Amino acid sequence: MGFTVKQFNNILPKLTVDMPIVSNKMKLWMDMLTKVKLKITFFIQELLLEIASFYIYYGENVLVLTLKISTSYNALLQMDSRFNLTKNTSVCNNTCPYLMFPIRKISVTRLLQIIAQSRAELCCHKLIDCLLETYKMFDTHEDEANSENSSLEIYLALTKHMSPPIEIEKKDPKKDKITNLDETQSFQNLEELITYEEKNVIDLLETTLKVAPLMLGHDGVKKSRNKENLKINEKARDKVLDYYEEILWGEVGNYLEHVILWWTYCPMSTRPPHSSQHLREWINQFLPTADIPGVLLSALSTLADALGVHVTSTSWDQQFRLALVASKSTNNSETGKLFLNVLQDLVMLCNQCESTPDWIIGAPLDELPLVEQIPVLHRLDHSIHTTRLWAANETKKLANTWNVDSFFGITHGDIVNCLSQLNGLRMTDHSIQIEKGGLGVHVEVCTLMRAKLVSEVVVNGQKLKDTPSECIEVLASVCRTICLANLQMIFPKNPYWKKIEDIAPDKPSDYVEKYLERILTPVIAATDDYAINDMILKLICESWLDHIYINKIKFSHYGACQLLCDFAHVATWLINSTIVTQSVRKKLVKNEILRRCEGVGKLLLRCPGDHLKMADKNKKPPKGEENESEVGAELMPAEMYVPNQEQWLELRAVKRKVLFPTTLCCGNNMY
């Protein structure tokens, strides 16, 4: 007959022995007993982890054995209350560092956790088989021409899992036998898969009721007068089924990501990102339309979210890297297209995060994939900023070489296309929901982070929208420099303008055609934007006048007439040019800068003391002219368009006997 600790303590004072020695021996034996008990419980727990799910393959006998071992394990744990063996002791495992293993009883829910974890990978493969069968039926209703590539990608994703990865370790024949037994089961739809797993749980409950009813608890068994006819409480059974399905399909969702992306012989992670995107889009289309059991929605949603995160990181890395490398080379027409692809992909991913299978618009914050959207917005903000910097730097280089064709290809092409993609960006304002409060901590933090990123995207989008006008300003400043540089090389020297001839000039100088062809022709050929053409024409003429005044070129009477003829040729060139559209030509020939140039030429022909008439009586307004201001402008002398007339009078020709009338070369009817 054994003694309890209390009885032993009562007898101990009556013993004629040394108390310290007995006390130390008691502590020593209790420590040894604690360690032995801890080792036994640990190894029993490891054994149960291995054999708990074997009954699915080997029958009820294995389950009965598992339940009996669990009962013994629980009885062993009850020794703590009888013999005070509870002690926090670390257990050393060869495959992990020192851990504090929790000593808990084995209950039905604990067994269900073990079974769910061991069945998750197999159920994952079965679920993929069901998805493949479902997709075959789904794919027959689609247009083969439009879905050929995406169908191929989805088929590859759903079939590659059948090829297991190459294993270096030796195969366990027992494990292979278990796997082969399980592979004999085939499921044609998702309902059969769920029913099969529910049957395993029901078998577990029924066997537990027979062998170890105490493990079900008082609420799990219906009370009956006849102890032999015990039944499981229906509410308890439903709770157990829900608990098992929640754990099982949650684990399956985690396995799905790893199996499809990483664990196969040819995983999708090694394929282009659009492969994962095709599968993700199909799942998102499949979830709201198909009759999917609720327990599987979480697993498939987890897979779709994981694919989205994978696509976001890999596609952006690939496309942004290509765009960044291309941006290092000057005058690369593909760079703008690459940046456009980056923004297009990010906008699509961001818009997908604004809806759920149940909500197209107005989805609650706790249902939106905010965690997935935050990295997308980070990348979108950075991509817009990089696109703007590339456009500004590249157009500056092109402007300096006067490659206006590529310049306007960026400002009027690439930037406009990028802005059109950003216009399709859907970013719902959740400020009202944030102010109301009541959100979880995680949801609130993600929402505030999203709002911050959205504001940064909007700011950078506005900066990108302002970039074309900034680039045009750079082009204007460069245009003046290039015009002055060309005039420095091609404009005739002083002796040319001081010549004295008896015959009035009837054709422009050679430099005029070169000047217009080098500066104005590329711009007109590259864009039909009147504002830009008008600006360049104005800069050309202003630089022309500045070059004359800065170099203090003196003009004879003949030279002044030649200059006036050169100025007049600009309008003639615009009228005869084949690349100028009629609408642009009509506006350009009325540019005030042409009248100013004409006024400069006439000022150079005037003699000191000549009075300037405010209206030219010999000049008639064009027929059909309705605007009174334009009529007045046509009748006003050209000299009135010239500011600081006195500075030009310093360059006028010395008064000589006029041998020819000036109307031969610079008549009033210039246009």
Secondary structure, 3 states (H helix, E strand, C coil): CCCCHHHHHHHHHHCCCCHHHHHHHHHHHHHHHHHHHHHHHHHHHHHHHHHCCCHHHHCHHHHHHHHHHHHHHHHHHCHHHHHCCCCCCCEEECCEEEECCCCCCCCHHHHHHHHHHHHHHHHHHHHHHHHHHHHHHHHCCCCHHHHHHHHHHHHHHHHHHHCCCCCCCCCCHHHHHHHHHHHCCCCCCHHHHHHHHHHHHHHHHHHHHHHCHHHHCCCCEECCCCCCCCEECHHHHHHHHHHHHHHHHHHHHHHHHHHHHHHCCCCHHHCCHHHHHHHHHHHHHHHHHCCCCHHHHHHHHHHHHHHHHHHHHHHHHHHHHHHHHHHCCCCCCHHHHHHHHHHHHHHHHHHHCCCCCCCCCCCCHHHCCHHHHHHHHHHHHHHHHHHHHHHHHHHHHHHHCCCHHHHHHHHHHHHHHHHHHHHCCCCCCCHHHHHHCCCCHHHHHHHHHHHHHHHHHHHHHHHHHHHHHHHHHHHHHHHHHHHHHHHHHHCCCHHHHCCCCCCCCCCCCHHHHHHHHHHHHHHHHHCCCHHHHHHHHHHHHHHHHHHHHHCCCCCCHHHHHHHHHHHHHHHHHHHHCCCCCHHHHHHHCCCHHHHHHHHHHHHHHCCCCCCCCCCCCCCCCCCCCCCHHHHHHHHCCHHHHCCCHHHHHCCCCCCCCCCCCCHHHHCCCCC
